[in-house]
Structure formats: structure tokens, C-alpha cells
């Protein structure tokens, strides 16, 4: 029965024959692996991976993602291993399954904001392949849809994590609808009382509004016809409960002050019709000043594009209109998933036949420009976009500091490499490392998503044996430098220069510049005016082991302006 559901679905999405077979093979493997397991709902476990797979297929994603969706809980919840997945379904599928598993194990939101940021970054670090995020989000969506069946003690934590981590993450990668769906699903668990009140209140408002909206729709469509502006459809929609609640908090929970409980959405064929339709609306009804938003000329940071306006509509009722093209609409709904689907479908059968993804009509340049805009306007999106490209650098790993900063290192890097990446002092004085809260040996190779804390000890020196362990050239150079300096220091005796000069502006600066040019550290400077004259005596001790260098410095100082006498002694 479940298998049939999947077959129908993948037929509709027109996968290649061999992909279709592979998807079904993954299904059979998963069904077998989860045999005997039940969900909290009492259904067989396979229902869950199936729902996740259908979701990623509906987003227009490729067979690899759909297969990984079917297998995403295999490693965590069954006796099968990642190696088996890799052998049967290939490296890409295994990589996605591994990423989703690690996110599941390591991302545990306990409720404070700074942690939320770390966790979002960790998800990114674990998602070098952006498809990991898509599968994880589809996984979370289905878990939220069935949250009622989960023990009450766990419900709130999961809802909170969804609201604070996954919904913002979805929003950031442009999957606005998904983000709103996740927030709406979490809402009743986070605000049970408000949910009860709002659901009833909205119902009443909507009943009232339906007749009104159909009148608005009629007037608008007539007027668009009259001006020969083509449109694909006019939708009306109620405001989401979660975003309504956010808005209500700003107006002391007075429902009468929220005028855009419903919005009218007009979908038109191209950008110029967007502006033409906006003109028509404004010629029908006066706009509310300050509420005209041109997100086409200036897209929102997450890439959202649309025209918005709120007008004094029929019966002087304030009503919001959103005007956009179908492409914009899809971008707004599916964000990076749509982009990814488009990239994958290029040149394939799905692309040629024109799949659900209207991005097929988009020129690639448009999308690249869009991505570029995201990059410029949004640092965190930049991280995500970067993670799209990171496949090219599959020999890199991404780890985190306890503060959530993402550090990238070559594969096989150790905690020592990490320490030197943070700061050479941290590297030099490193004595131990905690990885994911466990003390580990300093030569243990790090893995994607590890959170690393370095234990340091003052005045410690790097160990010569580290040179054989570290992977980065940065660590190697710094270890050598520290060791060289330590050896040098033993027989290092400062040399002291005595300089007599007529004082002038910039004299001290010129003298110390000579030392820095010779890469010599000054240990101390004492300067004293010579009584009864315009002269000053300056005594400088510096760390010099090499007498040639000492002589060079002497000559250089002598050549400066206003210097009368220079000498040095050991
Ligand atoms: Mn799952």
C-alpha cells in the first residue's frame, strides 16, 4: 500500500527509469530495515521516511535526495551501517544520510538564543551538500505534522527547536512557505491558550470576509480585463496564525488593529504586468501611505520578490494586495530547493519535458544574479551558498568553536591545526582538546561538525613531534617559528645601544623603525636629556644574537638626521 503511494508519486515526477528503480530499491531496503518498528502514531515506521521522500520529490529534488530521504533514519535507528548504505546507494546518498544523522545527534536546542545561532551554524557545517538541509527540513516537517502522538514531555522541546532553529533556517534559504508551515505547526504547543483564542477569532473574521473577498476579486478581475492586463489567477488567503500572533503582540492583542487578516494575491505573466496591475489597484482604491513595497526592485534579503500594497478597498476596508509572477511565486515558496532542482534538471528528461519546476524557463543568468544578490545582502545566506559550492572542495572539513564560529580545515586536521587556526598563541600553549565535550588525543583527526575547545597552559611550548601530526601549513610554520625562538632565547643576550642625538620631532620613531626593519625586538628604551644642552641620550636594549646585525643597525642609526654618536655593547 505504501509502496504504491511512492510509485504513483515518482511517476508523476518523471524520474529516469533507472532512478525510479533505485528509489524503489531504497524503499524496499528501508521497509525491511525498519520492519517491526512503530511510530508514536502506531503506524509502521516506514510511513515516516516515505513522507519525507514524497516531500523532497514534491520540492522537485533529484533521485539522490529522494533515496537519502528514504534511508535517513537507517543508521540511527536500525542495525544497518553507513558503509552498507554507501555500498548499495553510493557516496552521495551516504553523505546525505550521514549529515542528517549527525544533525539529529548533535543539534539539541535547550532554549537560549546564543545556542540557537551555534546550532544553525552547526547544521550548515554538517551540510556541505545543501541536500542534507532539505532532507532534514522535510524530516522535521513530518515530525511536526505528527507531533500530537509524541509524549507530551517531549512535545514542547521539539516545537521550540522547530520554531527557533528549523523555521528560521528554512526562511533563510528562501523556503518561506515551509518556514511559515513549521511555525504554524509549532504554535499550538508553544502558545496553547492563544492558539485556542485565535483559531476561533480568525474563523469568525474569515466567515465575514469570504463574501467580501469574492466581491473584491470580481472588481479586480473586471478592471484588469478592461485594461487588457493578463493575469494567471487571483488568490485570497488568510494570514497564518503564527505571523498573526507576531503582529498582534505589537498592537496589544487587539484584533481590530490587524487589517490584513486576509491578503489578495494576483499572479501575472511578467514583471511589467506586475507594475501595470499595481497601477490598476491604485486607480480603483487609494493606497495607505507607507505600505507600498517594491520587493521586485529591492528584493528582501532572503530573495523574496513581490509588489505589496494596502488600499482602502471596498467598504473602506483596508486590504493587502500582493502582485507577482509565477516564477517569483515559486522562488518565494521553494527558495534554494527550487534553484537546486533547476540546476539538477538541466539537460535531463525532466528538464526537457518541463517539470513542475517553472525555473526551467528561467535563464541561468537570472538565477546566478539572484544568488549573487543574496550573497551581497545576507551574510548567512552567503554561508549557505558557499556550502553549495563546497562540493568542489570535498577534501575540506568544517568544525566549530564553542562560540559557533565555523572553521574550515583540510581533511585529517587535528585539534592542533584547529588551535593554530584560532591564534598562534592558542596553538603554542595547547595542551589538550575537548571535542564534542569529550577529551581527546591531540592527534585525533577532526570530523565535520565537531565542536572543539582547546585547553591551554601558560608559557608552554609546542612539541616538536607535532610537526609530524599537523596537516595545515599554517600550523607547521608557526610550530617551527616557536621552536626556533625558544632555542634562540637560551643564548640570547640583549645588546644595548647608547645614542646621543639632537632631539627632534619623530626621532624616536625613526630609531625604532630601524629595529623593526631588521626584524629585531626592542626590549627597553630609556631616554634622558643631556643637561645644559639640546642633546638627548637614548639607551635601547634589543634582542640580537648576531653581531653582523648589530653592526648593521648601528650604521643605519648613524645615518639618521641629528644623530651625534652611537655605540653598542653586549
Ligand atoms: Mn526522521
Boltz pocket constraint, residues with backbone or C-beta under 6 A from the ligand:
constraints:
  - pocket:
      binder: B
      contacts: [[A, 48], [A, 72], [A, 73], [A, 139]]
      max_distance: 6.0
